[in-house]
Amino acid sequence: MKRYLLLILLSALLHATTAHALDARKAGADLTAAFYAKRIDTVWDSFDDTMRRAIKSRDDLASFRDQLDTQLGGEKAVIEESVSADPLASVYKRRVRFEKSPDVYVVSWSFAHDGKVSSFSILPEPKVQKQAAPSKHLDYRTRTALQLPFDEEFMVFWGGRTLEQNYHAEFAGQRFAADLAVVRGNATHAGDGLRNEDYYCFGKPILAPAAGEVVEVVDYVADNPPGRLNAGDLTGNRVIIDHGNGEFSMLAHLRKGSLRVKRGDRVDAGDRLGECGNSGHSSEAHLHYQLQDGPKFNGSTALPAQFTDYLADGTRVTRGEPTKGQRIRPSSQ
């Protein structure tokens, strides 16, 4: 990958903090102008600690800037600016053309709750825009009476029907999946977040969402150091439960050595399966949950998962699908 791409999207899944109200449009435009003008100190000072560790030094940032000049030249046109917000950040995006390329590029800045930059990228716009995977199950009503697979409040970082809500929606096998983590004081971890134990959800009990038979257990995948991904194993440690009606729950990225069940075990709703971890293709501790129509991760099709009797942002939900940004917990807690 060429250096000018500046692919420093360190918060691909989660970052340490949630968004804070700020004028992201102005902040993003000002930082873009500062970067173009080679005001390296201004840009460097805007970065959070994770960004600084990733880029390593002001000199490296200056080198990135020089690569941009060499390979793309100056910005010659702004096509569109936009701002969005999610549980992680306020995001400024700028679609532009550069002097030396006919392609459209996207300049992107993400701002954490304290206004610091948590990610920065300049990337070519995809030729084909991503779309949610087609599904014949859009009107599906979950047969199993699912309960939330934890006993305290988690935040939904990715979840819902659209790509904006849920990056999983691009893939048929994960079309309705969700990623969840614990947030306290607008952060997913204490301290500098360099250890898995810093993360509030790491080691939290993960429970069976409904009764069924355990049909697959993986418990040997090492937990990643925060910020690193295991590209060779998407799900990491996982449990798959057959609910006996054509529906199967998969709970993934579990902590190595924490699983209490084995293949063939019968479980009831609320039984402890293991602990939340950071195994597989995961940059920080979280739970991946999906409902599917088969006993294997590969080869099964995702189904909508409607949970029952829970609280979402303090409001009782009798039956619903948790969506991005919601803080959810069992209604009994």
CORJO-V923769 format. One record per residue. N is the residue number from 0. SS is DSSP state (H for helix, E for strand, - for the rest). Layout:
N_SS + N_SS
//
This chain:
0_- + 1_- + 2_H + 3_H + 4_H + 5_- + 6_- + 7_E + 8_- + 9_- + 10_- + 11_- + 12_- + 13_- + 14_- + 15_- + 16_E + 17_- + 18_- + 19_- + 20_- + 21_- + 22_- + 23_H + 24_H + 25_H + 26_H + 27_H + 28_H + 29_H + 30_H + 31_H + 32_H + 33_H + 34_H + 35_H + 36_- + 37_- + 38_- + 39_H + 40_H + 41_H + 42_H + 43_H + 44_H + 45_H + 46_E + 47_- + 48_H + 49_H + 50_H + 51_H + 52_H + 53_H + 54_H + 55_- + 56_- + 57_H + 58_H + 59_H + 60_H + 61_H + 62_H + 63_H + 64_H + 65_H + 66_H + 67_H + 68_H + 69_H + 70_H + 71_- + 72_- + 73_- + 74_E + 75_E + 76_E + 77_E + 78_E + 79_E + 80_E + 81_E + 82_E + 83_E + 84_E + 85_- + 86_- + 87_- + 88_- + 89_E + 90_E + 91_E + 92_E + 93_E + 94_E + 95_E + 96_E + 97_E + 98_- + 99_- + 100_- + 101_- + 102_- + 103_E + 104_E + 105_E + 106_E + 107_E + 108_E + 109_E + 110_E + 111_- + 112_- + 113_- + 114_- + 115_- + 116_E + 117_E + 118_E + 119_E + 120_E + 121_E + 122_E + 123_E + 124_- + 125_- + 126_- + 127_- + 128_- + 129_- + 130_- + 131_- + 132_- + 133_- + 134_- + 135_- + 136_- + 137_- + 138_- + 139_- + 140_- + 141_- + 142_- + 143_- + 144_- + 145_E + 146_- + 147_- + 148_- + 149_- + 150_- + 151_- + 152_- + 153_E + 154_E + 155_E + 156_E + 157_E + 158_- + 159_- + 160_- + 161_- + 162_- + 163_- + 164_- + 165_- + 166_H + 167_H + 168_H + 169_H + 170_- + 171_H + 172_H + 173_H + 174_- + 175_- + 176_- + 177_E + 178_E + 179_E + 180_E + 181_- + 182_- + 183_E + 184_- + 185_- + 186_E + 187_- + 188_E + 189_- + 190_- + 191_- + 192_- + 193_- + 194_- + 195_H + 196_H + 197_H + 198_E + 199_- + 200_- + 201_- + 202_- + 203_- + 204_E + 205_E + 206_E + 207_- + 208_- + 209_- + 210_- + 211_E + 212_E + 213_E + 214_E + 215_E + 216_E + 217_E + 218_- + 219_- + 220_- + 221_- + 222_E + 223_- + 224_- + 225_- + 226_- + 227_- + 228_- + 229_- + 230_- + 231_- + 232_- + 233_- + 234_- + 235_- + 236_E + 237_E + 238_E + 239_E + 240_E + 241_E + 242_- + 243_- + 244_- + 245_- + 246_- + 247_E + 248_E + 249_E + 250_E + 251_E + 252_E + 253_E + 254_- + 255_- + 256_- + 257_- + 258_- + 259_- + 260_- + 261_- + 262_- + 263_- + 264_- + 265_E + 266_E + 267_- + 268_- + 269_- + 270_- + 271_E + 272_E + 273_E + 274_E + 275_E + 276_E + 277_- + 278_E + 279_- + 280_- + 281_- + 282_- + 283_- + 284_- + 285_E + 286_E + 287_E + 288_E + 289_E + 290_E + 291_E + 292_- + 293_- + 294_- + 295_- + 296_- + 297_- + 298_- + 299_- + 300_- + 301_E + 302_E + 303_- + 304_- + 305_- + 306_E + 307_E + 308_E + 309_E + 310_E + 311_E + 312_- + 313_- + 314_E + 315_E + 316_E + 317_E + 318_E + 319_E + 320_- + 321_- + 322_- + 323_- + 324_- + 325_- + 326_E + 327_E + 328_E + 329_E + 330_- + 331_- + 332_-
//
